[in-house]
Amino acid sequence: MIIKIKKRDGRTVTFNIEKIAGAIYKAAQSVGKDNYEEALELSGKVVDKLMEKHLDMPTVEEIQDCVEHVLIEEGMADTAKSYILYRSNRTRAREMNTRLMKVYEDLTFQSAKDNDLKRENANIDGDTAMGTMLKYGSVGAKEFNEMYVLAPEHSKAHQEGDIHIHDLDFYTLTTTCTQIDLTKLFDKGFSTGHGFLRTPNDIQSYAALACIAIQSNQNDQHGGQSLPKFDYDMAEGV
């Protein structure tokens, strides 16, 4: 009988056949099936296969390998495919979490001169408290977007350098880099989100509103900003 199994971190825990049945059942549900008794029966066949291999204390990976084999042998290719995909995604998530923790460790205990990530943005001092905190957020957001937002093939291409997704940390938050058309803003006024600024009447107001427009946009827009025709925009004020 199988009494214990070995976890990925080396710990041994009590074997529970219902966990195998639950995993098979979830995979089956994802392809439109709903029979827990069948999942429980299949989990029994998984145990039989483990015993045939004399795996008295199998690892999690060995159990999952047997689940795949049993599903395929029983002609449940669609359920097997769903289970394999789930397993692959879980593996990917664990790898990303491990990598993220390693990056956090380096950010915490290494200085900018020894850590490229802390020097990634020339506008931020990576050795300050806020500089490091910004990098925590940036790195965490990148890992999240790679795992849960990007399609797996795009994430893989980005990781392997076949493509580069610029500003991946802001991928789900906003667009990046913009040119500001001040003439359009001056013409009818604009909202800062907290109030509405009317059309300016003199050059001082034009200059002040230009600053407010840049500042307001910086709160919502990531990346660089440019005023491609600043002199033209200000001309009406003169």
C-alpha positions as a Markdown table, in Angstrom:
| # | Residue | x | y | z |
|---|---|---|---|---|
| 1 | Met | 0.0 | 0.0 | 0.0 |
| 2 | Ile | 1.0 | 3.6 | -0.6 |
| 3 | Ile | 0.9 | 5.5 | 2.7 |
| 4 | Lys | 3.2 | 8.4 | 2.1 |
| 5 | Ile | 4.2 | 10.5 | -0.9 |
| 6 | Lys | 7.1 | 12.9 | -1.4 |
| 7 | Lys | 6.4 | 16.6 | -2.2 |
| 8 | Arg | 8.5 | 18.7 | -4.5 |
| 9 | Asp | 10.2 | 20.4 | -1.6 |
| 10 | Gly | 11.3 | 17.1 | -0.1 |
| 11 | Arg | 8.6 | 16.8 | 2.6 |
| 12 | Thr | 6.7 | 13.6 | 3.0 |
| 13 | Val | 2.9 | 13.7 | 3.5 |
| 14 | Thr | 0.1 | 11.2 | 3.9 |
| 15 | Phe | -1.2 | 9.8 | 0.7 |
| 16 | Asn | -4.8 | 10.8 | -0.2 |
| 17 | Ile | -6.3 | 9.0 | -3.2 |
| 18 | Glu | -9.1 | 11.6 | -3.3 |
| 19 | Lys | -6.6 | 14.3 | -4.4 |
| 20 | Ile | -5.9 | 12.2 | -7.5 |
| 21 | Ala | -9.6 | 11.7 | -8.1 |
| 22 | Gly | -10.2 | 15.4 | -7.7 |
| 23 | Ala | -7.6 | 16.4 | -10.2 |
| 24 | Ile | -8.9 | 13.9 | -12.7 |
| 25 | Tyr | -12.5 | 15.1 | -12.1 |
| 26 | Lys | -11.5 | 18.7 | -12.7 |
| 27 | Ala | -9.8 | 17.8 | -15.9 |
| 28 | Ala | -12.9 | 15.9 | -17.0 |
| 29 | Gln | -15.2 | 18.7 | -16.1 |
| 30 | Ser | -13.2 | 21.1 | -18.3 |
| 31 | Val | -14.1 | 19.0 | -21.3 |
| 32 | Gly | -17.8 | 18.6 | -20.5 |
| 33 | Lys | -17.8 | 15.4 | -18.4 |
| 34 | Asp | -19.3 | 15.1 | -14.9 |
| 35 | Asn | -18.7 | 11.8 | -13.3 |
| 36 | Tyr | -16.9 | 11.7 | -10.0 |
| 37 | Glu | -17.3 | 8.0 | -9.5 |
| 38 | Glu | -15.4 | 7.4 | -12.8 |
| 39 | Ala | -12.7 | 9.8 | -11.6 |
| 40 | Leu | -12.4 | 7.8 | -8.4 |
| 41 | Glu | -12.2 | 4.5 | -10.3 |
| 42 | Leu | -9.5 | 5.9 | -12.5 |
| 43 | Ser | -7.5 | 7.1 | -9.5 |
| 44 | Gly | -7.6 | 3.5 | -8.3 |
| 45 | Lys | -6.0 | 2.4 | -11.5 |
| 46 | Val | -3.3 | 5.1 | -11.0 |
| 47 | Val | -2.5 | 3.5 | -7.6 |
| 48 | Asp | -2.3 | 0.1 | -9.2 |
| 49 | Lys | 0.1 | 1.4 | -11.8 |
| 50 | Leu | 2.3 | 3.0 | -9.1 |
| 51 | Met | 2.3 | -0.3 | -7.1 |
| 52 | Glu | 3.3 | -2.2 | -10.3 |
| 53 | Lys | 6.3 | 0.0 | -10.5 |
| 54 | His | 7.1 | -0.7 | -6.8 |
| 55 | Leu | 6.7 | 3.0 | -5.9 |
| 56 | Asp | 5.9 | 2.6 | -2.3 |
| 57 | Met | 6.5 | 6.3 | -1.6 |
| 58 | Pro | 6.1 | 8.0 | -5.0 |
| 59 | Thr | 6.9 | 11.6 | -5.8 |
| 60 | Val | 4.2 | 14.1 | -6.9 |
| 61 | Glu | 5.8 | 14.0 | -10.4 |
| 62 | Glu | 5.6 | 10.2 | -10.6 |
| 63 | Ile | 1.9 | 10.3 | -9.6 |
| 64 | Gln | 1.1 | 12.8 | -12.2 |
| 65 | Asp | 3.0 | 10.8 | -14.9 |
| 66 | Cys | 0.8 | 7.8 | -14.0 |
| 67 | Val | -2.4 | 9.9 | -14.2 |
| 68 | Glu | -1.5 | 10.9 | -17.7 |
| 69 | His | -0.7 | 7.3 | -18.7 |
| 70 | Val | -3.9 | 5.9 | -17.2 |
| 71 | Leu | -6.1 | 8.6 | -18.9 |
| 72 | Ile | -4.5 | 7.9 | -22.3 |
| 73 | Glu | -4.8 | 4.1 | -21.8 |
| 74 | Glu | -8.4 | 4.4 | -21.0 |
| 75 | Gly | -9.1 | 6.3 | -24.2 |
| 76 | Met | -9.8 | 9.6 | -22.5 |
| 77 | Ala | -7.5 | 11.7 | -24.7 |
| 78 | Asp | -9.4 | 15.0 | -24.2 |
| 79 | Thr | -9.3 | 14.6 | -20.4 |
| 80 | Ala | -5.6 | 13.7 | -20.6 |
| 81 | Lys | -4.9 | 16.8 | -22.7 |
| 82 | Ser | -6.7 | 19.0 | -20.2 |
| 83 | Tyr | -4.8 | 17.5 | -17.3 |
| 84 | Ile | -1.4 | 17.8 | -19.1 |
| 85 | Leu | -2.2 | 21.5 | -19.9 |
| 86 | Tyr | -3.1 | 22.2 | -16.2 |
| 87 | Arg | 0.0 | 20.4 | -15.1 |
| 88 | Ser | 2.1 | 22.5 | -17.5 |
| 89 | Asn | 0.6 | 25.7 | -16.3 |
| 90 | Arg | 1.2 | 24.8 | -12.7 |
| 91 | Thr | 4.8 | 24.0 | -13.4 |
| 92 | Arg | 5.2 | 27.3 | -15.2 |
| 93 | Ala | 3.7 | 29.2 | -12.3 |
| 94 | Arg | 6.0 | 27.5 | -9.8 |
| 95 | Glu | 9.0 | 28.3 | -11.9 |
| 96 | Met | 8.0 | 32.0 | -12.2 |
| 97 | Asn | 7.4 | 32.2 | -8.5 |
| 98 | Thr | 10.8 | 30.8 | -7.7 |
| 99 | Arg | 12.4 | 33.2 | -10.2 |
| 100 | Leu | 10.5 | 36.1 | -8.7 |
| 101 | Met | 11.6 | 35.3 | -5.2 |
| 102 | Lys | 15.2 | 35.1 | -6.4 |
| 103 | Val | 14.9 | 38.5 | -8.1 |
| 104 | Tyr | 13.4 | 40.0 | -4.9 |
| 105 | Glu | 16.3 | 38.6 | -2.9 |
| 106 | Asp | 18.8 | 40.2 | -5.2 |
| 107 | Leu | 17.0 | 43.5 | -5.2 |
| 108 | Thr | 17.0 | 43.5 | -1.4 |
| 109 | Phe | 20.5 | 42.5 | -0.7 |
| 110 | Gln | 22.6 | 43.7 | -3.7 |
| 111 | Ser | 23.6 | 47.3 | -4.5 |
| 112 | Ala | 22.9 | 48.9 | -7.8 |
| 113 | Lys | 26.5 | 48.5 | -9.0 |
| 114 | Asp | 26.1 | 44.7 | -8.6 |
| 115 | Asn | 22.5 | 44.4 | -9.9 |
| 116 | Asp | 21.5 | 45.4 | -13.5 |
| 117 | Leu | 17.8 | 45.6 | -12.5 |
| 118 | Lys | 18.5 | 48.4 | -10.1 |
| 119 | Arg | 20.2 | 50.3 | -13.0 |
| 120 | Glu | 17.5 | 49.6 | -15.5 |
| 121 | Asn | 15.9 | 53.0 | -15.3 |
| 122 | Ala | 18.4 | 55.9 | -15.3 |
| 123 | Asn | 15.7 | 58.2 | -13.7 |
| 124 | Ile | 15.5 | 56.0 | -10.6 |
| 125 | Asp | 18.1 | 55.5 | -7.8 |
| 126 | Gly | 17.8 | 51.7 | -7.2 |
| 127 | Asp | 19.6 | 51.9 | -3.9 |
| 128 | Thr | 17.0 | 54.1 | -2.2 |
| 129 | Ala | 14.0 | 52.6 | -0.4 |
| 130 | Met | 11.5 | 53.9 | -2.9 |
| 131 | Gly | 13.7 | 52.9 | -5.8 |
| 132 | Thr | 13.9 | 49.3 | -4.6 |
| 133 | Met | 10.1 | 49.3 | -3.9 |
| 134 | Leu | 9.4 | 50.5 | -7.4 |
| 135 | Lys | 11.5 | 47.6 | -8.7 |
| 136 | Tyr | 9.6 | 45.1 | -6.5 |
| 137 | Gly | 6.4 | 46.3 | -8.1 |
| 138 | Ser | 7.8 | 46.4 | -11.6 |
| 139 | Val | 9.3 | 42.9 | -11.5 |
| 140 | Gly | 6.2 | 41.4 | -9.8 |
| 141 | Ala | 4.0 | 42.9 | -12.5 |
| 142 | Lys | 6.1 | 41.5 | -15.3 |
| 143 | Glu | 6.0 | 38.0 | -13.8 |
| 144 | Phe | 2.2 | 38.3 | -13.4 |
| 145 | Asn | 1.7 | 39.5 | -17.0 |
| 146 | Glu | 4.0 | 36.7 | -18.3 |
| 147 | Met | 2.0 | 34.1 | -16.4 |
| 148 | Tyr | -1.6 | 35.2 | -16.5 |
| 149 | Val | -2.0 | 37.8 | -19.3 |
| 150 | Leu | 0.3 | 36.9 | -22.3 |
| 151 | Ala | -0.5 | 33.8 | -24.4 |
| 152 | Pro | 2.0 | 31.1 | -23.5 |
| 153 | Glu | 3.7 | 31.2 | -26.9 |
| 154 | His | 4.2 | 35.0 | -26.6 |
| 155 | Ser | 5.5 | 34.7 | -23.0 |
| 156 | Lys | 8.0 | 32.0 | -24.2 |
| 157 | Ala | 9.1 | 34.1 | -27.1 |
| 158 | His | 9.7 | 37.1 | -24.8 |
| 159 | Gln | 11.7 | 35.0 | -22.3 |
| 160 | Glu | 13.9 | 33.5 | -25.0 |
| 161 | Gly | 14.6 | 36.8 | -26.7 |
| 162 | Asp | 12.8 | 36.1 | -29.9 |
| 163 | Ile | 10.6 | 39.2 | -29.2 |
| 164 | His | 10.8 | 42.0 | -26.7 |
| 165 | Ile | 7.7 | 43.4 | -25.1 |
| 166 | His | 8.7 | 47.0 | -24.0 |
| 167 | Asp | 7.4 | 48.1 | -20.6 |
| 168 | Leu | 5.9 | 44.7 | -19.8 |
| 169 | Asp | 5.2 | 45.8 | -16.2 |
| 170 | Phe | 2.6 | 48.3 | -17.4 |
| 171 | Tyr | 1.1 | 46.0 | -20.0 |
| 172 | Thr | -2.4 | 45.8 | -18.4 |
| 173 | Leu | -2.4 | 49.3 | -16.8 |
| 174 | Thr | -2.2 | 51.9 | -19.6 |
| 175 | Thr | -0.7 | 52.7 | -23.0 |
| 176 | Thr | 2.9 | 54.0 | -23.0 |
| 177 | Cys | 4.6 | 57.0 | -24.5 |
| 178 | Thr | 2.5 | 59.8 | -26.1 |
| 179 | Gln | 2.6 | 63.1 | -28.0 |
| 180 | Ile | 0.4 | 65.8 | -26.5 |
| 181 | Asp | -1.6 | 68.0 | -28.7 |
| 182 | Leu | -1.8 | 71.2 | -26.6 |
| 183 | Thr | -3.8 | 73.1 | -29.3 |
| 184 | Lys | -6.6 | 70.7 | -29.0 |
| 185 | Leu | -6.6 | 70.9 | -25.2 |
| 186 | Phe | -6.4 | 74.7 | -25.2 |
| 187 | Asp | -9.2 | 75.1 | -27.7 |
| 188 | Lys | -12.0 | 73.8 | -25.5 |
| 189 | Gly | -10.3 | 73.3 | -22.2 |
| 190 | Phe | -9.7 | 69.9 | -20.6 |
| 191 | Ser | -10.5 | 67.8 | -17.5 |
| 192 | Thr | -7.7 | 66.8 | -15.0 |
| 193 | Gly | -9.9 | 64.2 | -13.5 |
| 194 | His | -10.6 | 66.3 | -10.5 |
| 195 | Gly | -11.8 | 69.5 | -12.2 |
| 196 | Phe | -12.2 | 71.2 | -15.6 |
| 197 | Leu | -9.8 | 73.9 | -16.9 |
| 198 | Arg | -11.3 | 76.4 | -19.3 |
| 199 | Thr | -9.7 | 77.8 | -22.4 |
| 200 | Pro | -6.8 | 80.2 | -21.4 |
| 201 | Asn | -6.9 | 83.9 | -22.2 |
| 202 | Asp | -3.2 | 85.0 | -22.0 |
| 203 | Ile | 0.3 | 83.6 | -22.5 |
| 204 | Gln | 0.8 | 83.1 | -18.7 |
| 205 | Ser | -2.4 | 80.9 | -18.6 |
| 206 | Tyr | -1.2 | 79.1 | -21.7 |
| 207 | Ala | 2.1 | 78.3 | -20.0 |
| 208 | Ala | 0.5 | 77.2 | -16.7 |
| 209 | Leu | -2.0 | 75.0 | -18.5 |
| 210 | Ala | 0.8 | 73.4 | -20.5 |
| 211 | Cys | 2.5 | 72.4 | -17.3 |
| 212 | Ile | -0.8 | 71.1 | -15.8 |
| 213 | Ala | -1.5 | 69.1 | -19.0 |
| 214 | Ile | 1.9 | 67.3 | -18.7 |
| 215 | Gln | 1.6 | 66.7 | -15.0 |
| 216 | Ser | -2.0 | 65.4 | -15.4 |
| 217 | Asn | -1.1 | 63.1 | -18.2 |
| 218 | Gln | 1.9 | 61.7 | -16.3 |
| 219 | Asn | -0.4 | 60.4 | -13.6 |
| 220 | Asp | -2.3 | 58.3 | -16.2 |
| 221 | Gln | 0.2 | 57.6 | -18.9 |
| 222 | His | 3.3 | 55.5 | -18.6 |
| 223 | Gly | 6.5 | 56.3 | -20.5 |
| 224 | Gly | 7.8 | 59.4 | -22.2 |
| 225 | Gln | 5.8 | 62.4 | -23.3 |
| 226 | Ser | 6.5 | 65.0 | -26.0 |
| 227 | Leu | 5.1 | 68.3 | -27.2 |
| 228 | Pro | 5.9 | 68.0 | -30.9 |
| 229 | Lys | 4.8 | 71.6 | -31.7 |
| 230 | Phe | 5.1 | 73.6 | -28.5 |
| 231 | Asp | 5.8 | 76.9 | -30.1 |
| 232 | Tyr | 2.8 | 76.5 | -32.4 |
| 233 | Asp | 0.6 | 75.5 | -29.5 |
| 234 | Met | 1.6 | 78.6 | -27.5 |
| 235 | Ala | 1.2 | 81.1 | -30.3 |
| 236 | Glu | -2.4 | 81.8 | -29.7 |
| 237 | Gly | -1.5 | 82.9 | -26.2 |
| 238 | Val | 0.9 | 85.5 | -27.6 |
